[in-house]
Amino acid sequence: MSSNAAPSTYKHEDSRAVMSSRDRAIGLTLRMTAISIAILFALFPVVFIFASAFNPTGDLQTRNLIPQVDSFEELFTNFYSLTSDPEVLAQYPFWSWIRNSMIVATITTVLSVMLTALAAYSFSRFRFYGRRTLLLGVLLVQVFPNLLALVALFLILQQIGRLAEVIPQALPFLAGIDWGIFLMFGLDSLGGVILVYLGGAMGINTWLMKGFFDSVPREIDESAMVDGATHWQTYWMLIFPLVRPILAVVAVLSFVGTFNEFVLARLLLRSPENWTLMVGLFNFITADFSRDWGKFAAGALISATPVVIVYLLLQDQIVGGLTQGAVKG
């Protein structure tokens, strides 16, 4: 009986091996199919933008995946018109939009990183009344979308700009003072947009930094206190250099978010010379008599270059900051 049972056992094991290999092959095929579809879905907008940017006609109806041109120079027609053509620059000051975006993104990034780091250090190291309530309040504010505050932000900046006229009228003895500084933070000003962006940068970034600060051993603070260091010296000379990965994460997220932001900038900036890049590019596809998708795509590629470079340079810091900051909450 044992000799008869052995062949049946081997056949059963062989059938299971065949089924398992078949299941692995089917699973691998399904995974590769899903990955291929996801890659094609992700690459389609990129290919679309590249094809539109190098299409000299600037029209979507005549756009081909491979532009049909008579010479190699025609591929860069949109780039030349956008960056060097005096007639186009007179109507669409592309370099001014880039400068405005860089100013807003850089200042917002630096200030948001410094302020968020101070807030996260305070919540992580100090124990004070209302600490938990403030943390929950900061998180609760982020639950509501920014669109709900558009009207309020518009009116606030409008009133800030009016202070330059109201204060001399209400207080004549202060009329000799130049109150034009309020115009720098009012409606249609880069300073006002920076203030709005800073107000929205303290939410999730504070929680993200706090988790990273919690992972730094408290023995460092205690040793510094024993040596006579103040809280500021401990923070700036010891803790701050140790949290560089999370600072890089918040800096990249803030820079990219403010550089590519459109809705608030479109509402708060009224003059073409004060527009940021995203607002300016939007006008290429909303003109009354023409929709120049070619120049829009060319501007999008140029504006994406610094963001991609920043990501490539700081990708190790980004991964390390996100993973290490998630160890403790």
C-alpha positions in Angstrom: 0.0 0.0 0.0 2.9 2.3 0.7 4.3 1.8 -2.7 1.0 2.7 -4.3 0.6 5.8 -2.2 3.9 7.2 -3.0 3.2 7.9 -6.7 -0.1 9.6 -5.9 1.7 11.8 -3.3 4.3 12.9 -5.9 1.6 13.6 -8.4 -0.3 15.8 -5.9 2.9 17.7 -5.1 3.7 18.2 -8.7 0.2 19.5 -9.4 0.5 22.0 -6.5 3.9 23.1 -7.8 2.4 23.6 -11.3 -0.6 25.6 -9.8 1.7 27.7 -7.7 3.9 28.6 -10.6 0.9 29.3 -12.7 -0.5 31.6 -10.0 2.8 33.4 -9.7 2.9 33.9 -13.5 -0.7 35.2 -13.5 0.0 37.5 -10.5 3.2 38.9 -12.1 1.3 39.5 -15.4 -1.5 41.4 -13.6 1.0 43.5 -11.6 3.1 44.4 -14.7 -0.1 45.3 -16.5 -1.3 47.5 -13.7 2.2 49.1 -13.5 2.3 49.7 -17.2 -1.2 51.4 -17.2 -0.1 53.6 -14.2 3.1 54.6 -16.0 1.3 55.5 -19.2 -1.3 57.4 -17.2 1.4 59.4 -15.4 3.5 60.1 -18.5 0.6 61.2 -20.8 0.5 64.8 -19.4 4.3 65.1 -19.7 4.3 63.9 -23.3 1.4 66.2 -24.0 3.2 69.3 -22.6 6.4 68.5 -24.5 4.6 68.0 -27.8 2.7 71.3 -27.3 5.8 73.2 -26.3 7.7 72.2 -29.4 4.8 72.6 -31.8 5.4 75.9 -33.7 1.7 76.5 -34.4 0.6 76.6 -30.8 -2.7 75.0 -31.7 -4.0 71.8 -30.1 -5.9 70.8 -33.3 -2.8 70.7 -35.4 -0.5 69.3 -32.7 1.3 66.0 -33.4 3.1 63.8 -31.0 6.2 64.5 -33.1 6.1 68.1 -34.4 6.3 68.4 -38.2 8.9 71.2 -38.8 11.1 72.2 -41.8 14.1 73.1 -39.6 15.5 72.3 -36.2 15.1 76.0 -35.1 11.4 75.9 -35.5 11.1 73.5 -32.6 12.1 76.4 -30.3 9.7 79.0 -31.7 7.6 79.1 -28.6 10.6 79.3 -26.3 12.1 82.2 -28.3 8.8 84.1 -28.5 8.2 83.7 -24.8 11.6 84.7 -23.6 13.1 87.0 -26.2 10.5 88.4 -28.5 10.1 92.1 -27.6 6.4 92.3 -28.7 5.4 89.3 -26.7 7.4 90.4 -23.6 5.7 93.8 -23.8 2.3 92.2 -23.4 3.4 89.2 -21.4 6.4 90.0 -19.1 7.5 86.5 -18.6 10.8 87.3 -16.8 8.9 89.6 -14.4 6.5 86.8 -13.6 9.4 84.4 -12.9 11.1 87.0 -10.7 7.9 87.6 -8.7 7.4 83.9 -8.2 10.9 83.4 -7.0 10.7 86.3 -4.6 7.4 85.1 -3.2 8.4 81.4 -3.0 11.9 82.1 -1.5 10.8 84.5 1.2 7.8 82.4 2.1 10.0 79.3 2.3 12.6 80.9 4.5 10.1 82.5 6.9 7.8 79.5 7.1 10.8 77.1 7.8 12.1 79.4 10.6 8.7 80.0 12.2 7.5 76.4 11.9 10.8 75.2 13.4 10.3 77.5 16.4 6.7 76.4 16.9 7.6 72.7 16.6 10.5 73.1 19.0 8.2 74.8 21.5 5.5 72.1 21.3 8.1 69.3 21.5 10.2 70.5 24.3 8.1 72.8 26.5 5.1 71.8 28.6 2.6 74.7 29.1 -1.1 75.2 29.7 -3.1 74.8 26.5 -0.4 73.0 24.6 -2.6 70.1 23.5 -5.4 72.5 22.7 -3.2 74.6 20.5 -1.9 71.5 18.7 -5.4 70.3 18.0 -6.4 73.8 16.9 -3.6 74.0 14.4 -4.6 70.7 13.0 -8.3 71.7 12.9 -7.6 74.8 10.9 -6.1 72.7 8.2 -9.3 70.6 7.9 -11.1 73.5 6.2 -10.1 74.3 2.6 -8.5 77.6 1.7 -11.3 78.4 -0.6 -13.5 79.2 2.4 -11.2 82.0 3.3 -10.8 83.7 -0.1 -13.3 86.5 0.5 -12.0 87.1 4.0 -8.4 87.3 2.9 -9.4 89.6 0.0 -11.1 92.0 2.4 -8.3 91.9 5.0 -5.6 92.8 2.5 -7.9 95.5 1.1 -8.2 97.1 4.6 -4.5 96.8 5.2 -3.8 98.8 2.0 -6.4 101.4 3.0 -4.5 102.1 6.3 -2.0 104.2 4.3 -4.9 106.7 3.7 -7.0 106.3 6.8 -4.3 106.8 9.4 -3.2 110.3 8.2 -6.9 111.3 8.0 -7.8 110.0 11.4 -4.6 111.2 13.1 -3.5 114.5 11.5 -0.6 114.9 13.8 0.9 111.7 12.2 0.4 113.0 8.7 4.2 113.7 8.4 5.0 110.0 8.6 5.1 107.9 5.4 2.5 105.2 5.9 3.1 103.7 2.4 4.6 100.6 4.0 1.0 99.3 4.4 0.7 99.3 0.6 3.5 96.8 0.5 1.2 94.3 2.4 -2.1 95.3 0.9 -4.1 94.1 -2.0 -2.2 93.6 -5.3 1.2 93.4 -3.6 3.7 90.6 -3.3 4.0 91.3 0.5 0.3 90.6 1.0 0.5 87.3 -0.9 3.5 86.3 1.3 1.6 87.1 4.5 -1.3 84.9 3.3 1.0 82.0 2.4 2.7 82.2 5.7 -0.6 82.0 7.5 -1.4 78.7 5.8 2.1 77.2 6.3 1.9 76.6 10.0 -0.5 73.7 10.1 0.7 70.3 8.9 4.3 71.5 8.8 4.2 72.1 12.5 3.0 68.6 13.1 5.5 67.2 10.7 8.4 69.0 12.4 7.2 68.2 15.9 7.4 64.5 15.1 11.0 64.9 14.0 11.9 67.0 17.1 10.4 64.3 19.3 12.8 61.8 17.8 15.8 63.9 19.0 17.0 62.7 22.4 16.1 65.0 25.3 19.5 64.1 26.9 21.0 66.7 24.5 18.9 69.5 26.0 19.6 68.3 29.5 23.4 68.2 28.9 23.3 71.7 27.4 21.3 73.0 30.4 23.9 71.5 32.7 26.6 73.4 30.8 24.7 76.6 31.3 23.2 77.0 27.8 20.0 78.9 27.4 17.0 77.5 25.5 17.9 79.6 22.5 21.5 78.4 22.5 20.3 74.8 22.8 17.9 75.2 19.9 20.1 77.1 17.6 23.5 75.4 18.2 22.5 71.8 19.0 19.0 70.9 17.9 18.7 73.0 14.7 21.7 71.2 13.0 20.3 67.8 13.9 16.9 68.4 12.2 18.2 69.5 8.8 16.4 66.6 7.0 13.0 67.8 8.1 13.9 71.4 7.4 14.7 70.4 3.8 11.4 68.6 3.6 9.4 71.6 4.7 11.5 73.9 2.6 10.9 71.9 -0.6 7.2 71.5 0.1 6.7 75.2 0.9 8.7 76.3 -2.2 6.9 74.1 -4.6 3.5 74.8 -3.1 3.9 78.6 -3.2 5.7 78.6 -6.6 2.9 76.7 -8.2 0.0 78.2 -6.3 -2.6 79.8 -8.6 -6.0 80.5 -6.9 -5.0 82.9 -4.2 -2.5 84.7 -6.4 -5.1 85.1 -9.1 -7.5 86.7 -6.6 -5.1 88.9 -4.7 -2.8 90.2 -7.5 -4.5 92.5 -9.9 -1.8 94.2 -12.0 0.0 92.2 -14.8 3.4 93.4 -13.6 2.7 91.9 -10.1 1.4 88.5 -11.3 3.3 85.4 -10.4 4.2 82.9 -13.1 1.2 80.6 -12.8 -1.2 83.6 -13.1 0.7 85.0 -16.0 0.8 81.7 -17.9 -2.9 81.3 -17.4 -3.5 84.3 -19.6 -2.0 82.4 -22.6 -5.0 80.1 -22.7 -7.7 82.6 -21.6 -7.1 85.4 -24.2 -10.2 86.7 -25.9 -9.1 86.0 -29.5 -6.4 83.3 -29.2 -5.4 80.4 -26.9 -1.7 80.0 -27.3 -1.1 76.5 -25.8 2.4 76.4 -27.3 3.7 79.3 -25.2 1.8 78.1 -22.2 3.5 74.7 -22.5 6.9 76.3 -23.1 6.5 78.4 -20.0 5.4 75.4 -18.0 8.5 73.5 -19.0 10.8 76.4 -18.1 9.1 76.9 -14.7 9.4 73.2 -13.9 13.1 73.2 -14.3 14.1 74.8 -11.0 11.6 72.6 -9.1 13.0 69.4 -10.6 16.5 70.5 -9.8 15.6 71.2 -6.2 13.9 67.8 -5.9 17.0 66.0 -7.4 19.4 67.8 -5.1 17.4 67.2 -1.9 15.7 63.9 -2.6 17.8 62.0 0.1 17.0 64.6 2.7 13.3 64.5 1.8 13.1 60.7 2.2 15.1 60.8 5.4 13.0 63.6 6.9 9.7 62.0 6.1 10.7 58.5 7.4 12.5 59.6 10.6 9.8 62.1 11.4 7.2 59.4 11.5 9.0 57.4 14.2 7.3 59.4 17.0 4.2 61.5 17.1 
